[in-house]
Amino acid sequence: MEGPHHEIRFKCKVTLDGKTYHSPEYFRTLKDAENAAARVALTSLAPNGDHEDNTIFYKNLLQDLLFKEGRRHPVYLTQLSGAAHKPVFLSNVYCGGEHFTGEEAKTKKQAEMSAAKVAYTNLKQRKR
């Protein structure tokens, strides 16, 4: 913890198999700091050191953010295109009158995660 009592910020670390992973920045809630440290640990444990993008968490983060703001759950609309042997998915997420588009992906799940990341990132930046 750091900061004055009315504006405390948190940074967290997770130790797994003797190795310690730190959250990359300070957060307003302990839960967000813990989740960030856990994401760092999980990403480092990916097979072949694949640190691609940890978008798997963004649907949860987006839903939590919207809940805290008193908004409805996000709604995902995903389009399929491309050849049958090589489909391409593109997802939009609608958050209370706003919509955000993710990047094209090989699966519907990846497309939704990408859209959630775009939405979460934009909404979080506006909040700051």
C-alpha positions in Angstrom: 0.0 0.0 0.0 1.0 3.5 -0.5 -0.5 7.0 -0.6 -2.7 9.0 1.7 -5.6 7.3 3.5 -8.1 8.8 1.1 -6.2 7.7 -2.0 -4.5 4.4 -1.2 -3.0 2.5 -4.0 -1.9 -1.1 -4.1 0.8 -3.1 -5.7 1.0 -6.9 -5.3 3.4 -9.8 -5.8 2.7 -13.5 -6.3 5.3 -16.2 -5.5 5.0 -19.4 -7.3 7.6 -22.2 -7.2 10.1 -19.9 -5.6 9.8 -17.2 -8.2 8.1 -13.9 -7.5 5.9 -11.9 -10.0 4.9 -8.3 -9.4 2.0 -6.3 -10.6 3.3 -3.9 -13.2 1.8 -0.8 -11.6 -0.2 0.5 -8.7 -4.0 0.0 -8.6 -6.9 1.5 -6.6 -8.1 -1.8 -5.3 -6.2 -4.7 -3.8 -8.2 -7.1 -6.0 -7.0 -5.4 -9.2 -3.4 -5.5 -8.0 -3.7 -9.2 -7.1 -5.2 -9.9 -10.5 -2.4 -8.0 -12.3 0.3 -10.0 -10.4 -1.5 -13.2 -11.2 -1.7 -12.3 -14.9 2.1 -11.7 -15.0 2.7 -15.1 -13.3 0.3 -16.9 -15.7 1.8 -15.2 -18.7 5.3 -16.2 -17.7 4.2 -19.9 -17.4 2.8 -20.0 -20.9 4.2 -22.9 -23.0 7.3 -22.0 -25.0 7.5 -18.7 -23.2 4.7 -17.5 -25.3 3.8 -14.1 -23.8 1.4 -13.3 -26.5 -1.4 -11.2 -25.2 -3.1 -12.0 -21.9 -6.5 -11.1 -23.3 -8.1 -14.0 -21.6 -8.8 -11.7 -18.6 -10.4 -8.8 -20.4 -13.9 -10.1 -20.5 -13.9 -10.5 -16.7 -12.2 -7.1 -16.2 -14.7 -5.4 -18.5 -17.7 -7.0 -16.8 -16.3 -5.9 -13.4 -15.7 -2.4 -14.6 -19.3 -2.1 -16.0 -20.8 -3.5 -12.8 -18.9 -1.0 -10.6 -20.2 1.8 -12.8 -23.8 0.5 -12.5 -24.0 -0.4 -16.2 -25.5 -3.5 -17.8 -23.5 -6.5 -18.9 -21.6 -6.2 -22.2 -23.2 -7.7 -25.3 -21.0 -9.4 -27.9 -21.8 -9.7 -31.6 -19.4 -11.7 -33.7 -19.2 -12.0 -37.4 -17.7 -14.9 -39.3 -16.0 -14.5 -42.7 -13.3 -16.2 -44.7 -13.1 -19.6 -46.2 -14.5 -22.6 -44.4 -11.0 -24.1 -43.8 -9.7 -20.7 -42.6 -12.4 -18.8 -40.8 -12.0 -15.2 -39.6 -13.9 -13.8 -36.7 -14.5 -10.2 -35.8 -16.3 -9.2 -32.7 -18.0 -6.0 -31.4 -18.9 -5.5 -27.8 -21.7 -3.1 -26.8 -21.5 -1.4 -23.4 -24.5 0.7 -22.6 -24.8 2.7 -25.9 -21.1 2.5 -26.8 -19.5 -0.2 -29.0 -16.0 -1.3 -29.5 -14.5 -3.5 -32.2 -11.7 -5.9 -31.6 -9.1 -7.3 -34.0 -9.8 -10.2 -36.3 -9.1 -13.6 -34.8 -9.0 -17.3 -35.7 -11.7 -18.2 -33.1 -14.9 -16.6 -31.8 -13.5 -16.6 -28.3 -10.3 -14.8 -29.3 -12.4 -12.2 -31.2 -14.6 -11.6 -28.2 -11.5 -11.3 -25.9 -10.0 -8.8 -28.3 -13.1 -6.7 -28.4 -13.3 -6.8 -24.6 -9.7 -5.6 -24.3 -10.4 -2.6 -26.6 -13.5 -1.7 -24.6 -11.8 -2.1 -21.2 -8.7 -0.2 -22.2 -10.8 2.7 -23.6 -13.2 2.9 -20.7 -10.4 2.7 -18.2 -8.4 5.5 -19.9 -11.4 7.8 -19.9 -11.9 7.1 -16.2 -8.3 8.4 -15.5 
